[in-house]
Structures are given as C-alpha cells and as structure tokens.
Amino acid sequence: MGLGDDFFGSREDAYSETVRQKRWDWYIDDFSARLKPGAKRILMNTRWHEEDVAGRVLQQIERKVIKGRVISISAVADAEDPLGRKTGEYLWDEPDGYNYGAFLRARQRETSPMMWSALYQQRPVPEEGDYFKAAWLKPCDKVPAREAMRVYGGSDYAVTADGGDYTVHFVVGLDPEGHMYLLDRWRKQSSSDEWIEAFCDLVLEWKPMGWAEEKGQISAGVGPALDKRQREKKAYCYRQQLPAKGDKAVRAQSIRGRMALEGLYVPTNAPWFAEFKSELLSFPAGKHDDQVDALGLIGQLLDQMVPGQKPKTPDKPKKVDSGYRPIPLWERPDDWMMF
C-alpha cells in the first residue's frame, strides 16, 4: 500500500503549472512505480487546484483508466454527506462538547471564498467565483448598434502544434457610456493555419480599431504567417504586442477592475457561455485559463480604448430668408389702392 499526504505545501505551489507537473511526474514515475502489483494507493490532501494530483487521479477514475473511491468530508455538509449529516450542517457542531463548528464559522467569516472552498470544502473552485465574480457577467440579448461602438479584439495564441492548448479570439465593443460587450468569441485546439484564418475572418467582420496579443507568442514563429495571410485577405488591423509581465493574475488585473465596476455584458444564451463562465469563476484554480489570458490582454488596452459615440441626429433644414416682407395695405402708396 502507498500513502500520499498533501502533495502541495501551499497555494502558490498548487497554482504553479511547473510545480503541478513535477508533482504529477513524481506520482506516476516514482510513487506509483514502487508499488507491488495490486497494491492500494491512498491520497489525502487539500484540493487546491482542479489540475492538482488528486484532480488528475479523479480524471483517471472518470475515464475508467483506474478504479477508485472518493471520500470527501467537507466542513459544511453537502448532499449525500458520507457522515450522514444534513445539508448545511457543520462538522462536530457540538455546543456542549468539542465545539469545532464555532471554530469553522469564525474561519468562514475571515477567509476568502476560494480559501474556504479549497481548505474546508474540498472544492478548489468556489461556486460564486473568487478572482472573477458571477455577478460581474451581465446578461445581454441585444447589443448596441455597431456604429455606436468602438470595437477591439484580443487573442491568446497556442503556438505549439498538438500541445493541447486552446487558441482564443475575443471581440469586445465599448458603447458611449463605456460599457463593455463581448461581441464574438472563437476558441479551439487547432493548428496555426486554422486559427489565423479565424482571426482574419473576425477582423473582416468586425473591423476592430486594435487587437491585443502577447509579444512572446508572436516571436515564436507565427508572426510572419499571420502577417502574410492578413495581406492576402486584406484583413487589416493594428495589432499591438504586449509583454508578458508578472503572473496571469497580475496581467488580468485591468480587465478584472473594469468588470468589477462596469461588468461585462455577455450573450448568456450562447452555446459557449457556460464554459466561458466556468473558466472565469474557477480562475486561477481552474484547469484552463486561455480565455482569461485573452481577456487580460484586452484589459491591457483599456487606457487606449475609446468609448463609442451616439449617432448624431440630422439637423433640421433652416429656412432661407429671402428678405421679402409684405407691406400692409394701410402703408402702401395711394396709387396701389384699388376700389
């Protein structure tokens, strides 16, 4: 039997893609390889990230690669609690005994939703979100007229073929009041020629004033191909390359601040909305963050974005003064008088 306890010592380790991959490699190549045939593996840990070791093991169980059993004892009982508690009941909530429930209530008040969800509920992603909030996504069935908006775009490119990453293109519009609308979205695991074609199509359709992209991704070799295809299709657009400074959360801070104040109007009836919402609310503990990266690049253009303008109403035609004024009868000369 093999026993694994807390593969990650801190949230920072769990949020690091490099550290997560090292822990998983150790679990597969060292830990699991030393077990005897048929030996049991027991993992005990806090769920920090959807792609931590426990998360990947759960994926193996779901795909029936391995057999496994999950015992999740949360601080506040959910449905089908393994201890038989009622939904919402705190663990060891005994006012006359070991009153662990009082301690849990105090911890819940002083910790962030994400920390509470990970440390005490065994869910790395809180339902209401932590970095991005569900309330910031404003439902929108109809967007303002195109001529009233300034349109911009941003992309997170997957430059490695068959790397499992997604390329994301976003198109957003700003109305005269500065409200931001998500107008279009393209996301796919594809080769560069396919997402280059999709990018050009979006430029031709929306005619954005500017497009944000990461500098390192373009220097990886796709820049010349993208430039060439833009010229061939006459999909002209100013592309601004932005440096990848700081971690992903820092780079997404601008768009986060704007969404906190103004929200982001999104088509909630779109087939991709649930996937989009899930990624935003799970950031930075979610499995994917390519859509957050693309939004973060757009956020870095905020200082240069120009709000839309209300269409001007046509001026009413002015009357031309010919200078003619009729002379009253009593002021006319006598020879004008007729009897």
Rosetta blueprint (number, residue, H / E / L):
1 M L
2 G E
3 L E
4 G E
5 D E
6 D L
7 F L
8 F L
9 G L
10 S L
11 R H
12 E H
13 D H
14 A H
15 Y H
16 S L
17 E H
18 T H
19 V H
20 R H
21 Q H
22 K H
23 R H
24 W H
25 D H
26 W H
27 Y H
28 I H
29 D H
30 D H
31 F H
32 S H
33 A H
34 R H
35 L L
36 K L
37 P L
38 G L
39 A L
40 K L
41 R E
42 I E
43 L E
44 M E
45 N L
46 T L
47 R L
48 W L
49 H L
50 E L
51 E L
52 D L
53 V H
54 A H
55 G H
56 R H
57 V H
58 L H
59 Q H
60 Q H
61 I H
62 E H
63 R L
64 K L
65 V L
66 I L
67 K L
68 G L
69 R L
70 V L
71 I L
72 S L
73 I L
74 S L
75 A L
76 V E
77 A L
78 D L
79 A L
80 E L
81 D L
82 P L
83 L L
84 G L
85 R L
86 K L
87 T L
88 G L
89 E L
90 Y E
91 L L
92 W L
93 D L
94 E L
95 P L
96 D L
97 G L
98 Y L
99 N L
100 Y H
101 G H
102 A H
103 F H
104 L H
105 R H
106 A H
107 R H
108 Q H
109 R H
110 E H
111 T L
112 S L
113 P H
114 M H
115 M H
116 W H
117 S H
118 A H
119 L H
120 Y H
121 Q H
122 Q L
123 R L
124 P L
125 V L
126 P L
127 E L
128 E L
129 G L
130 D L
131 Y L
132 F L
133 K L
134 A H
135 A H
136 W H
137 L E
138 K E
139 P E
140 C L
141 D L
142 K L
143 V L
144 P L
145 A L
146 R H
147 E H
148 A H
149 M L
150 R E
151 V E
152 Y E
153 G E
154 G E
155 S E
156 D E
157 Y L
158 A L
159 V L
160 T L
161 A L
162 D L
163 G L
164 G L
165 D L
166 Y L
167 T E
168 V E
169 H E
170 F E
171 V E
172 V E
173 G E
174 L E
175 D L
176 P L
177 E L
178 G L
179 H L
180 M E
181 Y E
182 L E
183 L E
184 D E
185 R E
186 W E
187 R E
188 K E
189 Q L
190 S L
191 S L
192 S H
193 D H
194 E H
195 W H
196 I H
197 E H
198 A H
199 F H
200 C H
201 D H
202 L H
203 V H
204 L H
205 E H
206 W H
207 K L
208 P L
209 M L
210 G E
211 W E
212 A E
213 E E
214 E E
215 K H
216 G H
217 Q H
218 I H
219 S H
220 A H
221 G H
222 V H
223 G H
224 P H
225 A H
226 L H
227 D H
228 K H
229 R H
230 Q H
231 R H
232 E H
233 K H
234 K L
235 A L
236 Y L
237 C L
238 Y L
239 R E
240 Q E
241 Q E
242 L E
243 P L
244 A L
245 K L
246 G L
247 D L
248 K H
249 A H
250 V H
251 R H
252 A L
253 Q H
254 S H
255 I H
256 R H
257 G H
258 R H
259 M H
260 A H
261 L H
262 E H
263 G L
264 L E
265 Y E
266 V E
267 P L
268 T L
269 N L
270 A L
271 P L
272 W L
273 F H
274 A H
275 E H
276 F H
277 K H
278 S H
279 E H
280 L H
281 L H
282 S H
283 F L
284 P L
285 A L
286 G L
287 K L
288 H L
289 D L
290 D H
291 Q H
292 V H
293 D H
294 A H
295 L H
296 G H
297 L H
298 I H
299 G H
300 Q L
301 L L
302 L H
303 D H
304 Q H
305 M L
306 V L
307 P L
308 G L
309 Q L
310 K L
311 P L
312 K L
313 T L
314 P L
315 D L
316 K L
317 P L
318 K L
319 K L
320 V L
321 D L
322 S L
323 G L
324 Y L
325 R L
326 P L
327 I L
328 P L
329 L H
330 W H
331 E H
332 R L
333 P L
334 D H
335 D H
336 W H
337 M L
338 M L
339 F L
